[in-house]
Amino acid sequence: MSRNEWMLIGDLLQDMELLGRELVSDSFAESAKHRLKELCDSDVTITSAQILLISRLAGFGLRGDKVNEFDIA
């Protein structure tokens, strides 16, 4: 994978964390959800990434349990 692809994955995970913590405006949330749908192959991929993100944050002691799954619709 290229550096740009890894950077995109990092950006998407950051957006997902902000969405899950409800730290974004409604317009940013809509834009981020649209981007996730566009770049991920399915809702299953997005849900799997949410679970991975929550686990990763909890593993680093960053209160991953405070990140909620969000509705992608």
ROTORVO-490035 format. One record per residue: residue number from 0; x negated, y, z negated of N, C-alpha, C in turn; residue in one letter. Coordinates in pm, 1 decimal. Atoms other than C-alpha are relative to their C-alpha. Layout:
N
(NUM; (X; Y; Z); (X; Y; Z); (X; Y; Z); 'A') ...
This chain:
73
(0; (-84.3; -118.8; 0.0); (0.0; 0.0; 0.0); (-88.1; 124.0; 0.0); 'M') (1; (76.0; -123.7; -8.8); (-113.7; 348.9; 72.4); (15.5; 83.4; -127.5); 'S') (2; (-5.8; -92.8; 113.9); (-179.0; 621.1; -181.9); (134.0; 74.1; -0.7); 'R') (3; (-127.1; -72.1; -10.0); (128.0; 806.6; -54.8); (117.2; -85.7; -45.1); 'N') (4; (-106.9; 90.0; 44.1); (349.0; 502.3; -113.0); (1.3; -12.8; -152.2); 'E') (5; (6.9; 7.7; 145.4); (225.7; 471.9; -472.0); (48.5; 129.8; -63.5); 'W') (6; (-46.2; -128.6; 52.0); (287.4; 842.9; -524.7); (152.4; 10.5; 8.8); 'M') (7; (-145.0; -0.5; -15.2); (642.6; 803.5; -392.2); (66.0; -84.8; -108.4); 'L') (8; (-53.2; 86.4; 106.3); (705.1; 515.2; -634.2); (-5.6; 73.3; -134.0); 'I') (9; (12.3; -77.4; 124.5); (576.4; 730.5; -920.3); (102.8; 110.7; -9.1); 'G') (10; (-100.6; -106.5; -2.5); (801.4; 1017.5; -815.8); (139.5; -55.0; -25.7); 'D') (11; (-131.8; 60.7; 19.2); (1105.0; 789.6; -797.8); (20.6; -43.8; -144.7); 'L') (12; (-10.8; 41.5; 140.2); (1033.1; 644.7; -1143.2); (17.8; 120.7; -91.4); 'L') (13; (-15.7; -121.4; 80.4); (996.3; 995.4; -1284.8); (142.1; 54.4; 13.7); 'Q') (14; (-138.5; -44.4; -19.9); (1328.4; 1096.9; -1128.6); (96.9; -87.8; -77.9); 'D') (15; (-87.8; 93.2; 70.6); (1490.0; 784.8; -1273.8); (-4.8; 23.5; -149.8); 'M') (16; (10.0; -26.7; 143.1); (1356.2; 863.9; -1619.7); (77.6; 126.6; -35.7); 'E') (17; (-72.3; -124.4; 26.7); (1490.4; 1219.3; -1603.1); (150.7; -19.8; 10.4); 'L') (18; (-142.3; 31.0; -12.7); (1828.3; 1090.7; -1481.3); (49.6; -77.3; -121.5); 'L') (19; (-39.7; 83.9; 112.4); (1840.3; 829.8; -1755.8); (4.0; 74.6; -131.8); 'G') (20; (1.8; -81.6; 122.1); (1758.6; 1086.6; -2022.1); (95.5; 118.4; 8.9); 'R') (21; (-96.7; -108.3; -24.7); (2017.4; 1324.8; -1873.9); (-64.6; 137.2; -20.7); 'E') (22; (76.2; -124.4; 14.8); (1757.5; 1601.8; -1850.0); (-0.2; 84.0; 127.1); 'L') (23; (-1.2; -69.1; -128.6); (1852.4; 1729.6; -1504.8); (135.6; 65.8; 25.6); 'V') (24; (-125.0; -65.6; -40.5); (2110.6; 1957.6; -1350.9); (81.9; -95.5; 86.9); 'S') (25; (-86.7; 82.2; -84.9); (2403.7; 1813.1; -1162.5); (-51.3; -5.3; 143.5); 'D') (26; (48.1; -1.8; -138.6); (2256.1; 1921.3; -829.1); (-126.8; -84.3; 15.7); 'S') (27; (120.2; 84.3; -6.4); (1918.9; 1758.4; -906.4); (39.2; -146.2; -9.6); 'F') (28; (-44.6; 138.4; 16.5); (2096.1; 1441.8; -1019.4); (55.5; -54.5; 131.7); 'A') (29; (-57.0; 44.2; -127.7); (2292.2; 1421.2; -693.2); (-109.4; -20.2; 103.8); 'E') (30; (110.2; 8.9; -95.5); (1978.6; 1484.5; -487.9); (-87.4; -123.0; -28.0); 'S') (31; (84.0; 114.1; 38.0); (1775.7; 1224.6; -681.0); (70.4; -132.5; 29.0); 'A') (32; (-76.0; 122.3; -28.1); (2050.9; 962.6; -652.8); (5.3; -27.1; 149.9); 'K') (33; (-1.9; 15.0; -145.7); (2075.7; 1024.0; -278.0); (-135.2; -51.3; 48.9); 'H') (34; (135.7; 41.8; -38.3); (1698.4; 986.9; -245.1); (-24.9; -146.5; -37.4); 'R') (35; (16.0; 139.4; 41.2); (1702.2; 660.7; -442.4); (73.8; -94.2; 94.4); 'L') (36; (-78.1; 83.8; -91.8); (1976.9; 518.9; -222.3); (-66.8; -9.8; 136.1); 'K') (37; (63.6; -5.5; -130.5); (1790.0; 626.0; 88.9); (-127.6; -83.4; 5.0); 'E') (38; (131.4; 63.1; -0.3); (1454.3; 479.9; -14.5); (-2.8; -142.9; -54.8); 'L') (39; (-5.5; 136.3; 54.2); (1562.5; 159.8; -194.0); (90.9; -86.1; 87.2); 'C') (40; (-75.3; 86.7; -90.0); (1697.1; -140.3; -8.4); (136.1; -41.6; -54.3); 'D') (41; (-129.5; 40.0; 55.8); (1984.7; -210.2; -249.3); (15.9; 55.9; -141.7); 'S') (42; (-25.8; -40.6; 138.4); (2151.0; -120.9; -578.3); (-70.9; -93.4; -98.0); 'D') (43; (71.6; 95.7; 85.5); (1987.5; -434.7; -722.4); (-143.3; 47.4; -21.9); 'V') (44; (136.4; -52.3; 12.5); (1645.6; -281.3; -653.2); (-2.9; 116.7; -98.0); 'T') (45; (-5.7; -116.0; 89.0); (1746.6; 39.0; -831.9); (21.9; -44.5; -144.5); 'I') (46; (-24.4; 50.4; 135.3); (1884.6; -149.7; -1132.9); (-123.4; -69.0; -55.5); 'T') (47; (123.2; 67.0; 43.8); (1568.9; -362.8; -1149.7); (-105.7; 102.7; -38.2); 'S') (48; (96.1; -105.5; 32.1); (1357.8; -47.6; -1142.4); (37.0; 69.7; -130.3); 'A') (49; (-43.8; -60.2; 126.3); (1568.0; 101.5; -1423.9); (-43.1; -87.1; -117.8); 'Q') (50; (38.5; 92.7; 107.3); (1506.5; -207.3; -1637.5); (-150.8; 3.0; -20.3); 'I') (51; (145.6; -6.5; 8.0); (1135.6; -198.6; -1556.6); (-45.3; 128.9; -67.5); 'L') (52; (35.4; -128.8; 58.3); (1116.5; 170.6; -1646.0); (26.8; 2.3; -149.7); 'L') (53; (-34.3; 3.1; 142.7); (1293.6; 123.2; -1980.0); (-99.7; -86.7; -76.4); 'I') (54; (96.6; 89.9; 64.7); (1063.3; -168.6; -2065.2); (-137.8; 64.3; -7.5); 'S') (55; (132.6; -62.7; -3.9); (752.8; 22.5; -1960.9); (-10.2; 111.7; -102.5); 'R') (56; (3.5; -110.2; 96.5); (840.4; 328.2; -2167.6); (-0.4; -51.6; -143.3); 'L') (57; (-3.1; 58.6; 134.1); (921.4; 116.1; -2471.1); (-136.1; -59.4; -35.0); 'A') (58; (132.0; 58.8; 22.5); (587.5; -63.8; -2431.1); (-105.8; 102.9; -33.9); 'G') (59; (93.2; -107.5; 30.2); (406.1; 268.3; -2444.3); (42.7; 79.4; -122.7); 'F') (60; (-48.4; -70.4; 118.1); (603.2; 374.1; -2751.1); (66.1; 132.6; 32.6); 'G') (61; (-57.7; -126.8; -42.8); (778.6; 646.7; -2553.8); (151.4; 1.2; -6.6); 'L') (62; (-143.6; 3.2; 22.6); (1129.0; 571.5; -2675.6); (76.8; -37.8; 125.4); 'R') (63; (-68.5; 48.0; -118.5); (1228.2; 379.2; -2366.1); (143.6; -37.7; -27.4); 'G') (64; (-137.4; 35.3; 34.4); (1537.7; 274.2; -2556.1); (93.0; 119.9; 11.0); 'D') (65; (-81.6; -120.7; -13.2); (1657.6; 634.5; -2517.4); (32.2; 30.3; 145.6); 'K') (66; (-28.9; -17.7; -141.6); (1666.8; 602.5; -2137.4); (117.3; -90.6; 35.1); 'V') (67; (-119.1; 75.7; -34.5); (2008.5; 495.9; -2018.7); (-1.0; -35.9; 148.0); 'N') (68; (-24.2; 27.6; -140.8); (2095.7; 319.7; -1698.4); (102.4; 101.8; 46.4); 'E') (69; (-93.5; -98.5; -53.5); (2285.2; 556.4; -1473.0); (70.5; -60.1; 119.2); 'F') (70; (-79.8; 46.1; -113.4); (2551.9; 502.9; -1214.6); (-54.0; 63.7; 125.1); 'D') (71; (59.1; -49.4; -122.5); (2406.3; 536.3; -868.5); (103.7; 53.9; 98.3); 'I') (72; (-106.0; -42.2; -93.9); (2741.5; 607.2; -702.9); (7.6; 149.4; 17.1); 'A') 
